Amino acid sequence: MDALRAVIRPGAVVMDIGTGPGIMAVQACQLGAKHVYAIEPGEVIQVAREIAAANHFADKIEFFEDVSTNVTIPVRADVIVSDLRGVLPLYSDHIPSIADARRRFLAPGGTLIGREDRVWAAVVDAPERYSKIVGPWTRDLPGQDLSPARQKVVNEIHKMQAAPEQLLTSPNLWVALDYMRIENPDVQGELTWTVKRDGTGHGIVIWFDADLADGVGFSNRPGSGTVIYGSLFLPWPEPVSLVAGQGEAVEQLLLEGSEDDLDGAEDQLGSTGSQRGAPTPRSSVRVAYQAISPAASAAKRTFRIFAANPAASTDIVPKSGARSSG
């Protein structure tokens, strides 16, 4: 809401992508917007229409029951507001939808809300969350080997609420997503951490800081409270004992991310806005870890995390030296 107050001026044309119940569309009118294009493919758009009418803005808000990539409007918007993120800004069609809207709808000199997301990662000590994920598959039933199921759950994405004191390393920036420039939804980068305290690493926790307008933003970083997003947790195949200051003790993480719909985890990870059905390529996230350094040097390992097209590869954990083709 503060971001809208910071950028909307009387007479502005506003586009609200993923309007949901229409709260931001109505507020834009209250701030003096001349016309609002509110886009929402879900049935909640009926509620948005009723809320607009109840607030006497039905004549100023034009609703589109569709995804933004299928919509056309007669004029360009001075402000485009959206929140299609999930637990990370790589959720679903978020980046392709924003890039398309910027090219086709934003007026010269116009403003996007949000402007930039910065994605961070750190090694986390999370025994309780880890136990809930692997616990059911750790003890074999009589006569049954459950290890294939355990391998799958540690190669999936999970949501968690982490506290700052659970971090074993300082946060490192993975990527900054500048929505006024971004085109490609694929991101990759290599991160190196130095262990700052003794503990047991159970995986990587990833979060983002959102820059919405001057002085306005939010974050789902550890310790930020029970925000709707939570943080993303990528569990390791096995916990790793780490020691602060142990020689060249580092953790290296190579992440190859992609625009993805977080297959199989949408109910768990969810987004605040809806923009389903846009005609963009999808891939599902799979996580693979490969210890590069000798097992004796447990504090120095390389882990590769990649997005793999399930149609192109069924391998979840590649063999030594393999990499995802996706």
C-alpha positions in Angstrom: 0.0 0.0 0.0 2.8 2.4 0.8 4.4 1.8 -2.6 1.2 2.9 -4.3 1.0 6.1 -2.3 4.6 6.8 -3.3 4.1 6.6 -7.0 0.5 7.1 -8.0 -0.4 10.6 -9.0 -3.9 12.1 -9.8 -4.9 11.2 -13.4 -2.6 8.2 -13.6 -3.4 5.1 -15.6 -2.7 2.0 -13.6 -2.4 -1.7 -14.4 -2.8 -4.3 -11.6 -1.6 -7.7 -12.6 -2.9 -10.5 -10.4 -5.4 -8.2 -8.7 -7.0 -11.0 -6.6 -9.8 -9.4 -4.6 -9.0 -6.0 -6.1 -7.7 -4.3 -3.0 -4.8 -2.5 -4.8 -7.0 -1.6 -7.7 -9.4 0.2 -5.4 -6.6 1.9 -3.5 -5.2 3.2 -6.8 -8.6 4.8 -7.5 -8.6 6.2 -4.0 -5.2 7.8 -4.7 -6.5 9.5 -7.8 -6.0 7.1 -10.6 -8.0 8.0 -13.7 -8.4 4.4 -14.8 -7.3 1.0 -13.6 -6.9 -2.2 -15.7 -7.2 -5.1 -13.2 -6.1 -8.5 -14.5 -7.0 -11.7 -12.7 -7.6 -15.2 -14.2 -9.1 -16.7 -11.1 -12.7 -16.8 -9.9 -11.8 -14.3 -7.1 -12.2 -11.6 -9.8 -15.9 -11.8 -9.1 -15.3 -10.6 -5.6 -13.0 -7.9 -6.9 -15.8 -6.6 -9.1 -18.2 -6.5 -6.1 -15.6 -4.7 -4.0 -15.0 -2.1 -6.7 -18.8 -1.5 -7.0 -19.1 -1.3 -3.2 -16.5 1.4 -3.1 -18.1 3.3 -6.1 -15.2 2.6 -8.5 -16.9 0.2 -10.9 -16.7 2.8 -13.7 -12.9 3.4 -13.2 -11.7 -0.2 -12.9 -11.8 -2.4 -16.0 -11.5 -6.1 -15.2 -9.9 -8.8 -17.4 -10.5 -12.4 -16.4 -7.4 -13.7 -18.0 -3.6 -13.7 -17.7 -1.8 -10.5 -18.7 0.0 -12.1 -21.6 -3.4 -12.5 -23.3 -4.6 -9.0 -22.6 -4.4 -5.8 -24.7 -5.3 -2.3 -23.6 -5.9 0.9 -25.7 -3.4 3.1 -23.8 -0.2 2.6 -21.9 -0.1 2.5 -18.1 1.9 5.0 -15.9 2.1 2.5 -13.1 2.1 -1.3 -13.3 1.7 -3.1 -9.9 2.0 -6.8 -9.4 2.9 -9.5 -6.9 3.1 -12.8 -8.6 6.0 -14.1 -6.5 5.9 -17.3 -4.6 8.5 -18.2 -2.0 11.0 -16.9 -4.6 10.6 -14.4 -7.5 11.3 -17.3 -9.9 7.8 -18.6 -9.2 5.7 -19.7 -12.2 5.3 -17.1 -14.8 6.3 -14.1 -12.7 9.4 -13.0 -14.7 8.0 -13.6 -18.2 4.7 -11.8 -17.3 6.5 -8.8 -15.9 8.9 -8.5 -18.9 5.9 -8.8 -21.3 3.9 -6.2 -19.4 6.8 -3.8 -19.3 7.3 -4.1 -23.1 3.7 -3.8 -24.1 1.9 -1.8 -21.4 4.3 0.5 -19.6 4.3 4.2 -20.7 7.7 5.9 -21.3 8.9 7.0 -17.9 6.4 4.7 -16.2 6.9 2.9 -12.9 6.9 -0.8 -12.0 5.9 -1.9 -8.5 8.1 -3.8 -7.6 11.4 -2.5 -9.0 13.9 -5.1 -8.0 14.2 -8.4 -6.0 17.6 -9.5 -4.5 17.9 -13.2 -3.8 20.1 -14.4 -1.0 21.3 -17.8 0.3 23.0 -19.2 3.3 23.8 -22.6 4.9 21.3 -23.3 7.7 21.2 -25.5 10.8 17.6 -26.8 10.8 17.4 -30.2 12.6 13.7 -30.0 13.2 12.7 -29.1 9.7 15.1 -31.6 8.3 13.7 -34.4 10.5 10.2 -33.7 9.4 11.3 -34.1 5.7 13.4 -37.2 6.0 12.1 -38.7 9.2 9.3 -40.8 7.7 11.8 -42.4 5.2 14.8 -42.9 7.5 13.7 -46.0 9.4 12.9 -48.9 7.0 9.8 -50.9 7.5 10.3 -54.6 8.1 11.4 -56.1 4.8 11.3 -52.8 2.9 14.0 -50.4 1.7 12.6 -46.8 1.8 15.8 -45.1 0.6 14.4 -44.3 -2.9 11.7 -42.2 -1.2 14.2 -40.5 1.0 16.4 -39.6 -2.0 13.4 -38.0 -3.6 12.4 -35.8 -0.7 15.9 -34.4 -0.2 15.8 -33.5 -3.9 12.7 -31.4 -3.6 12.1 -27.8 -2.6 10.5 -27.1 0.8 9.3 -24.1 2.8 10.5 -23.1 6.2 10.6 -20.3 8.8 14.2 -19.9 9.8 15.7 -17.7 12.6 18.8 -15.7 12.1 20.7 -17.7 14.7 20.2 -20.9 12.6 22.5 -19.5 9.8 25.9 -21.1 9.9 27.3 -18.6 7.2 26.7 -15.0 6.4 24.1 -14.5 3.6 25.5 -14.2 0.1 23.7 -12.5 -2.8 22.8 -15.0 -5.6 21.1 -12.6 -8.1 19.5 -9.2 -8.4 16.4 -9.1 -10.6 16.0 -5.6 -12.1 12.4 -5.7 -13.5 13.0 -2.6 -15.7 15.6 -4.6 -17.6 15.1 -8.3 -17.1 14.2 -10.5 -20.1 15.5 -14.0 -19.4 13.8 -15.9 -16.6 16.9 -18.2 -16.2 19.4 -17.2 -13.6 22.6 -18.8 -12.4 25.5 -18.0 -10.2 28.2 -19.5 -8.0 28.2 -18.7 -4.3 31.0 -19.3 -1.8 30.5 -19.1 1.9 32.8 -19.2 4.9 31.5 -21.0 7.9 31.1 -18.5 10.8 30.3 -20.8 13.6 30.4 -24.5 14.5 27.2 -26.4 13.7 25.5 -29.0 11.5 24.5 -27.9 8.1 21.2 -29.4 6.9 20.9 -27.5 3.6 20.5 -24.1 2.0 17.9 -21.5 2.9 17.1 -18.9 0.2 15.0 -15.7 0.4 14.5 -12.4 -1.3 14.5 -8.7 -0.4 11.9 -6.8 -2.5 12.4 -3.1 -3.5 8.9 -1.7 -4.3 9.5 2.1 -4.3 11.8 4.6 -2.7 12.1 3.6 0.9 9.4 0.9 0.5 10.0 -2.9 0.5 9.7 -6.1 2.3 11.7 -9.4 2.8 11.1 -13.0 3.7 14.6 -13.3 5.2 15.1 -15.5 8.3 13.8 -13.6 11.3 11.3 -11.5 9.2 8.3 -13.1 10.9 5.6 -15.3 9.5 5.3 -13.5 6.2 3.1 -15.3 3.7 6.1 -16.5 1.7 8.3 -18.2 4.2 11.8 -19.0 2.9 12.9 -21.7 0.5 14.7 -24.7 2.0 16.9 -27.0 -0.1 17.8 -30.0 2.2 21.1 -31.8 1.8 21.2 -35.6 1.3 22.9 -35.9 4.7 23.7 -33.4 7.4 27.2 -32.0 7.3 29.3 -31.1 10.4 30.9 -27.7 9.9 33.6 -26.0 11.9 34.2 -22.2 12.0 37.6 -21.1 10.6 38.7 -24.6 9.6 41.4 -23.8 7.1 39.8 -23.0 3.8 36.4 -24.2 5.0 33.9 -22.9 2.5 30.7 -24.0 1.0 30.3 -23.6 -2.7 26.9 -23.6 -4.3 26.3 -23.5 -8.1 22.7 -22.6 -8.8 21.1 -22.8 -12.2 17.7 -21.5 -11.8 14.8 -21.3 -14.2 11.3 -19.8 -14.5 9.4 -22.7 -13.0 6.0 -23.5 -11.6 7.4 -25.4 -8.6 5.6 -28.6 -9.7 4.3 -30.6 -6.9 4.8 -27.8 -4.3 2.4 -25.1 -5.3 0.0 -25.7 -2.4 3.0 -25.6 0.0 4.9 -22.7 -1.5 2.1 -20.7 -3.2 2.1 -17.1 -4.5 0.1 -14.1 -3.4 -1.1 -13.3 -6.9 -2.4 -15.6 -9.6 -1.2 -15.6 -13.2 -1.6 -19.2 -14.2 -1.9 -20.4 -17.8 0.5 -18.0 -19.6 2.0 -19.6 -22.6 5.6 -19.8 -21.5 8.0 -22.8 -21.2 8.0 -24.5 -17.8 10.4 -26.7 -16.0 10.2 -28.3 -12.6 12.9 -27.8 -10.0 15.0 -30.7 -9.0 18.0 -30.5 -6.6 21.1 -32.5 -7.0 24.2 -32.4 -4.7 27.6 -33.7 -5.5 30.5 -33.7 -3.0 33.5 -32.6 -5.0 36.1 -32.5 -2.3 37.3 -35.6 -0.3 34.9 -36.8 2.3 37.6 -36.1 4.9 37.2 -32.4 4.3 33.6 -32.2 5.2 33.7 -28.4 5.5 34.6 -27.9 1.9 32.0 -29.2 -0.6 30.4 -28.1 -3.8 26.7 -28.6 -4.4 25.0 -28.2 -7.7 21.4 -27.2 -7.8 19.6 -27.1 -11.2 16.3 -26.9 -12.9 15.7 -29.9 -15.1 13.1 -30.3 -17.8 11.3 -33.5 -16.7 10.6 -34.3 -20.4 14.3 -34.3 -21.2 15.6 -36.1 -18.1 14.3 -38.3 -15.4 17.4 -38.4 -13.3 17.0 -36.6 -10.0 20.6 -37.1 -8.8 23.0 -37.3 -11.7 26.0 -39.6 -11.8 29.4 -38.2 -11.0 30.3 -35.3 -13.4 26.8 -35.2 -14.9 24.9 -31.9 -15.3 21.4 -31.0 -16.1 20.6 -30.3 -19.8 17.9 -28.0 -18.6 
